[in-house]
Amino acid sequence: MSINGAIKKQRSRRHLQKNIPMLNILSLIKIIICRLLSITIINVIFQIEVNIIMPLELNIEKIKRYAKQREDENWRFRTFLKGMDSENIDQIVHKLYETIRKKIDCTECGNCCNSLKPAVSQNEIRNLSSQLGMSIEIFEKKYLEKSDVKNNAFYFKDIPCKFLDGKICSIYNDRPETCGSYPHLHKSGFTSRSFFFLNQYEICPIIFNLYEQLKSKLNF
């Protein structure tokens, strides 16, 4: 090799070495962009799939009949869910919930208020008794009962709820937190709380429809 050839080869190596960090950065940027695009595409496809859902059932009497007919199936599905990745299930449940809850007006239903006894915290008891212009003692005696199981926690004692006016909560803006967050599908840990949702399956149309959509989504 001539001297000029050796010099050119050496310069080429130096140039390559000098640009390796830049090449690595560019490669890393390409990988990140590809992954972000993949995630975006997957999310778009998933959202399309979520939006294409079977017709929702809102008739409470039909839901109660389906609950009896599908009791064994629902317990098998609960067992099936236990074998799934809980984080993936939460992701699917949250997206389904966001889609379904926009299509169901809880103030046109009120079945949870006709069927359940929500827990009431001490702060909520003080607030509600004050709003109603009565002492805490009278409020507790009139509206609440203590749990024998959960550290003497208080619950509304009447079913249907005394504050239910038709299908509307008369203390809606001051309702207990457990009422406001019901049916609790926005929270994590769906599979670990599946027993709760099974018990609510015949009560809440959102839970019923989400449970059925989830079966379809997972090809159960």
KEDRENLO-155595 format. One record per residue: residue in one letter; x, y, z of N, C-alpha, C in turn. Coordinates in steps of 0.05 Angstrom, whole numbers, padded with zeros to 5 digits, always signed. Atoms other than C-alpha are relative to their C-alpha. Layout:
BEGIN
AXYZXYZXYZ
...
***
This chain:
BEGIN
M+00017-00024+00000+00000+00000+00000+00018+00025+00000
S-00016-00024+00002+00025+00069-00018-00005+00017+00025
I+00002-00018-00023+00036+00123+00034-00026+00016-00001
N+00025-00015+00003-00022+00164+00006-00024-00017+00007
G+00022+00019-00006-00067+00102+00010-00003-00004+00030
A+00000+00005-00028-00047+00090+00082-00012+00023+00015
I+00010-00025-00013-00061+00162+00101-00030+00002-00003
K+00029-00001+00005-00130+00160+00068-00015-00020+00017
K+00013+00021-00016-00147+00095+00104-00002+00008+00029
Q-00001-00009-00028-00125+00124+00171-00020+00022+00005
R+00019-00022-00003-00166+00187+00160-00029-00011+00000
S+00027+00012+00002-00227+00144+00141-00007-00013+00027
R+00006+00013-00026-00220+00104+00206-00006+00021+00022
R+00004-00021-00019-00214+00168+00247-00028+00013-00003
H+00026-00011+00005-00276+00196+00213-00022-00018+00010
L+00020+00019-00009-00315+00133+00227-00002-00001+00030
Q+00000+00000-00029-00293+00131+00300-00013+00025+00011
K+00011-00026-00009-00311+00204+00307-00030+00001-00002
N+00029-00001+00005-00381+00191+00280-00015-00023+00012
I+00014+00023-00012-00396+00126+00317-00020+00009+00022
P+00019-00009-00020-00427+00163+00377-00025+00012-00013
M+00023-00012+00014-00472+00202+00329-00017-00021-00013
L+00015+00022+00012-00490+00138+00292-00016-00015+00021
N+00014+00014-00022-00508+00105+00358-00025+00016+00009
I+00022-00017-00008-00552+00164+00378-00022-00001-00020
L+00020+00002+00021-00587+00163+00311-00015-00026+00000
S+00012+00026-00002-00599+00089+00317-00019-00002+00023
L+00017+00000-00024-00627+00098+00387-00025+00016-00005
I+00024-00017+00007-00673+00154+00362-00019-00015-00018
K+00017+00015+00018-00698+00109+00306-00016-00022+00015
I+00013+00021-00015-00713+00053+00355-00023+00011+00017
I+00020-00013-00017-00750+00100+00402-00024+00008-00017
I+00022-00009+00017-00791+00129+00345-00017-00024-00009
C+00015+00024+00009-00809+00060+00319-00017-00012+00022
R+00016+00011-00022-00831+00037+00388-00023+00018+00007
L+00022-00019-00005-00872+00100+00399-00022-00003-00021
L+00019+00003+00021-00905+00091+00332-00016-00026+00003
S+00012+00026-00004-00919+00018+00348-00021+00002+00022
I+00019-00004-00023-00951+00037+00415-00024+00016-00009
T+00022-00017+00009-00992+00091+00382-00019-00016-00018
I+00016+00017+00018-01016+00043+00327-00017-00020+00016
I+00013+00020-00017-01033-00010+00379-00023+00013+00015
N+00021-00014-00015-01072+00041+00421-00023+00008-00018
V+00021-00007+00019-01110+00065+00360-00017-00024-00007
I+00015+00025+00006-01128-00006+00340-00017-00009+00023
F+00014+00009-00024-01147-00022+00411-00025+00017+00005
Q+00022-00018-00004-01191+00040+00416-00022-00006-00020
I+00020+00008+00020-01226+00020+00351-00014-00025+00009
E+00012+00025-00009-01237-00050+00379-00018+00005+00023
V+00016-00006-00024-01263-00022+00444-00027+00013-00008
N+00024-00014+00008-01312+00024+00408-00020-00018-00015
I+00018+00018+00014-01339-00033+00367-00009-00021+00020
I+00009+00018-00021-01377-00066+00423-00029-00008-00005
M+00027+00010+00003-01441-00107+00426-00020+00020+00014
P+00020-00018-00012-01506-00070+00444-00001-00003+00030
L+00001+00001-00029-01511-00052+00517-00028-00007+00010
E+00025+00007-00013-01564-00082+00562-00004+00018+00024
L+00006-00019-00021-01597-00031+00608-00024-00009+00017
N+00024+00009-00015-01660-00068+00631+00009-00017+00024
I-00008+00014-00025-01649-00088+00704-00012-00027+00003
E+00013+00026-00003-01699-00145+00702+00014-00020-00018
K-00014+00019+00018-01664-00176+00642+00028-00006+00011
I-00027+00004-00011-01596-00166+00675-00002-00020+00023
K+00004+00019-00022-01622-00203+00737-00004-00029-00011
R+00004+00027+00012-01646-00261+00693+00026-00011-00011
Y-00025+00009+00012-01580-00264+00656+00020-00009+00022
A-00018+00006-00022-01543-00264+00723-00005-00029+00010
K+00007+00027-00009-01580-00328+00744+00008-00021-00021
Q-00006+00019+00022-01572-00361+00676+00030-00004-00003
R-00029+00001+00006-01497-00345+00672+00017-00003+00026
E-00014+00001-00026-01478-00357+00745+00025-00018-00002
D-00023+00018+00003-01434-00418+00730+00021+00010-00019
E-00018-00012+00020-01404-00385+00669+00017+00022+00012
N-00014-00023-00012-01386-00323+00709+00021-00009+00020
W-00020+00011-00018-01351-00364+00762+00024-00012-00014
R-00022+00011+00016-01311-00400+00709+00017+00022-00012
F-00015-00023+00011-01293-00333+00678+00018+00013+00022
R-00016-00011-00022-01269-00308+00746+00025-00017+00004
T-00023+00018-00002-01223-00369+00751+00019+00005-00024
F-00016-00006+00024-01200-00355+00679+00016+00026+00003
L-00013-00026-00003-01183-00283+00697+00024-00002+00019
K-00022+00003-00019-01139-00306+00755+00026-00009-00013
G-00024+00009+00015-01092-00337+00704+00011+00021-00019
M-00008-00021+00019-01085-00272+00664+00018+00020+00014
D-00017-00021-00011-01035-00216+00673-00018+00023+00010
S+00018-00019-00012-01069-00168+00721+00002+00028-00011
E-00004-00027+00011-01039-00105+00692-00013+00003-00027
N+00013+00000+00026-01062-00123+00622-00030+00001+00002
I+00029+00000-00005-01131-00138+00648-00010+00028+00009
D+00007-00027-00009-01133-00071+00684-00001+00020-00023
Q-00001-00018+00023-01114-00035+00620-00025-00003-00017
I+00024+00006+00017-01170-00069+00581-00025+00009+00015
V+00024-00008-00016-01221-00058+00638-00003+00030+00000
H+00002-00029-00002-01204+00016+00644-00010+00012-00026
K+00009-00011+00026-01213+00028+00569-00029-00007-00005
L+00028+00008+00003-01278-00012+00568-00018+00018+00018
Y+00015-00017-00019-01302+00027+00629-00005+00028-00011
E+00003-00027+00011-01288+00094+00596-00020+00001-00023
T+00018+00001+00022-01327+00072+00535-00029-00004+00009
I+00027+00008-00008-01387+00041+00571-00013+00021+00018
R+00013-00019-00019-01397+00093+00626-00010+00025-00015
K+00010-00023+00015-01406+00147+00573-00027-00006-00013
K+00025+00008+00013-01465+00108+00545-00022-00007+00020
I+00019+00007-00021-01500+00095+00612-00002+00023+00020
D+00004-00022-00019-01530+00151+00654-00009-00012+00026
C+00006+00012-00027-01528+00129+00727-00025+00013+00012
T+00024-00014-00012-01581+00182+00745-00026-00009-00013
E+00024+00011+00012-01629+00145+00699-00004-00029+00010
C+00001+00028-00010-01617+00079+00737-00005+00000+00030
G+00003-00001-00029-01605+00087+00812-00003-00028+00013
N+00005+00027-00011-01607+00011+00822+00019-00006+00023
C-00019+00004-00022-01545+00013+00867-00012+00011+00026
C+00012-00012-00023-01583+00059+00914-00024-00016+00010
N+00023+00017-00008-01641+00009+00914+00010-00027+00010
S-00010+00027-00005-01595-00050+00929+00022-00002+00021
L-00024+00001-00016-01534-00031+00970-00001+00018+00025
K-00003-00017-00024-01514-00002+01038+00029+00011+00000
P-00028-00011+00002-01454+00044+01026+00011+00008+00027
A-00014-00008-00024-01402+00058+01079+00001+00030+00002
V-00001-00029-00004-01400+00128+01110+00023+00005+00021
S-00022-00007-00018-01337+00158+01141-00009+00019+00022
Q+00006-00019-00021-01335+00200+01204-00002+00028-00010
N+00002-00027+00012-01321+00263+01164-00026+00003-00015
E+00025-00002+00016-01380+00248+01119-00024+00001+00018
I+00021-00001-00019-01424+00236+01179-00003+00028+00012
R+00000-00028-00011-01405+00304+01208-00011+00019-00021
N+00008-00018+00021-01416+00338+01141-00030-00003-00005
L+00028+00005+00006-01483+00305+01127-00019+00009+00022
S+00017-00008-00023-01511+00316+01197-00002+00030+00001
S+00000-00029+00001-01491+00389+01191-00018+00011-00022
Q+00016-00008+00023-01523+00395+01122-00030-00003+00006
L+00028+00005-00006-01588+00366+01149-00009+00013+00026
G+00008-00015-00023-01587+00409+01211-00006-00017+00024
M+00005+00017-00023-01585+00353+01263+00027-00008+00013
S-00025+00009-00014-01535+00327+01314+00010-00026-00012
I-00012+00025+00010-01488+00270+01297-00015-00024+00012
E+00013+00022-00013-01522+00226+01348-00028-00006-00012
I+00026+00005+00013-01591+00236+01317+00003-00010-00028
F-00005+00010+00027-01564+00227+01247+00007-00029+00000
E-00008+00028-00001-01531+00162+01266-00023-00018+00007
K+00023+00016-00008-01593+00136+01300-00021-00003-00022
K+00020+00000+00021-01638+00155+01242+00008-00014-00026
Y-00008+00009+00027-01596+00135+01182+00020-00023+00000
L-00023+00018+00001-01538+00090+01202-00002-00025+00017
E-00004+00024-00017-01519+00022+01229+00030-00006+00000
K-00028+00007-00002-01452-00005+01252+00004-00028-00011
S-00007+00027+00009-01417-00063+01220+00012-00016+00023
D-00011+00018-00020-01401-00122+01265+00026-00012-00009
V-00023+00013+00012-01345-00142+01218+00023+00020-00003
K-00021-00018+00008-01306-00080+01197+00004+00023+00020
N-00009-00020-00021-01283-00044+01261-00022+00021+00005
N+00022-00018-00006-01352-00015+01275-00004+00023-00020
A+00005-00020+00021-01354+00022+01209-00030+00005-00003
F+00028-00007+00003-01419+00058+01194-00009-00004-00029
Y+00013+00004+00026-01466+00042+01136-00028+00012+00001
F+00028-00008+00001-01532+00071+01113-00016-00026+00005
K+00014+00025-00009-01582+00022+01143-00024-00008-00017
D+00025+00006+00014-01641+00027+01096+00005-00007-00030
I+00001+00006+00029-01652-00005+01028-00030+00000-00008
P-00018-00019+00014-01671+00031+00986+00009+00023+00018
C-00011-00021-00015-01630+00089+01010-00021+00022+00006
K+00019-00021-00007-01670+00142+01048+00004+00026-00016
F-00006-00025+00015-01636+00196+01006-00006-00003-00030
L+00007+00004+00029-01660+00167+00940-00027+00012-00005
D+00025-00013+00008-01712+00211+00908-00006-00007-00029
G+00004+00012+00027-01740+00172+00849+00024-00016-00007
K-00025+00013+00007-01675+00153+00815+00024+00019+00005
I-00020-00020-00005-01636+00214+00838+00007+00001+00029
C-00010-00003-00028-01593+00221+00901-00006+00029+00009
S+00006-00027-00009-01620+00280+00941+00023+00014+00014
I-00025-00012-00012-01551+00291+00973+00023-00004-00019
Y-00020+00008+00020-01514+00280+00908+00027+00014+00003
N-00025-00015-00003-01462+00335+00919+00015-00007+00025
D-00013+00007-00025-01448+00310+00989+00000-00030+00006
R+00002+00029-00004-01456+00235+00978+00026-00011+00009
P-00024+00013-00009-01406+00188+01010+00019-00007-00023
E-00020+00006+00021-01341+00175+00972-00005-00027-00013
T+00004+00027+00011-01358+00102+00964-00023+00000-00020
C+00021-00003+00020-01421+00123+00927+00011+00014-00026
G-00011-00015+00023-01384+00173+00883+00019-00016-00017
S-00019+00015+00016-01331+00122+00862-00011-00027-00010
Y+00013+00025+00010-01380+00064+00850-00004+00003-00030
P-00005+00028-00007-01374+00018+00811+00029-00008+00003
H-00029+00005-00007-01299+00024+00826+00016-00013-00023
L-00014+00013+00023-01278+00002+00756+00023+00016-00010
H-00023-00017+00008-01229+00059+00748+00025-00007+00017
K-00022+00007-00018-01185+00028+00803+00015-00024-00011
S-00017+00023+00009-01129-00023+00794-00008-00025+00016
G+00005+00025-00014-01133-00096+00814-00027-00013-00006
F+00026+00012+00007-01195-00119+00776-00001-00030+00006
T+00000+00029-00004-01175-00192+00779-00001-00007+00030
S+00000+00005-00028-01162-00189+00854-00026+00008+00014
R+00026-00009-00011-01230-00156+00865-00023-00012-00016
S+00021+00011+00018-01269-00201+00817-00023-00012+00016
F+00023+00010-00016-01311-00231+00874-00020+00023+00005
F+00017-00023-00004-01338-00161+00888-00016+00005-00025
F+00015-00006+00025-01356-00150+00815-00020-00022-00007
L+00020+00021+00004-01390-00218+00811-00025+00006+00016
N+00023-00006-00017-01434-00197+00869-00016+00024-00010
Q+00013-00024+00010-01450-00131+00834-00010-00004-00029
Y+00006+00005+00028-01461-00163+00765-00030+00004-00006
E+00029-00002+00004-01537-00165+00773-00011+00027+00009
I+00009-00025-00011-01541-00096+00806+00006+00024-00018
C-00009-00023+00015-01501-00048+00762+00002-00006-00030
P-00001+00005+00029-01512-00045+00686+00028+00005-00011
I-00027-00005+00010-01441-00017+00677+00017-00025+00005
I-00016+00024-00007-01410-00077+00713-00009-00023-00018
F+00010+00022+00017-01456-00126+00676+00011+00002-00028
N-00008-00003+00028-01440-00098+00607+00031-00002-00003
L-00030+00002+00001-01365-00091+00622+00008-00029+00002
Y-00007+00028-00004-01362-00163+00647-00005-00016-00026
E+00006+00014+00025-01396-00187+00583+00018+00008-00023
Q-00018-00009+00021-01353-00144+00538+00028-00012+00004
L-00026+00011-00007-01291-00170+00574+00002-00029-00008
K+00000+00028+00009-01311-00242+00561+00005-00001-00030
S-00003+00000+00029-01318-00226+00487+00028+00009-00008
K-00027-00011+00006-01253-00186+00486+00022-00022+00003
L-00021+00021-00006-01214-00245+00516-00007-00027-00013
N+00008+00025+00013-01250-00297+00472-00006-00022+00019
F+00007+00021-00020-01276-00333+00533-00025-00016-00009
***
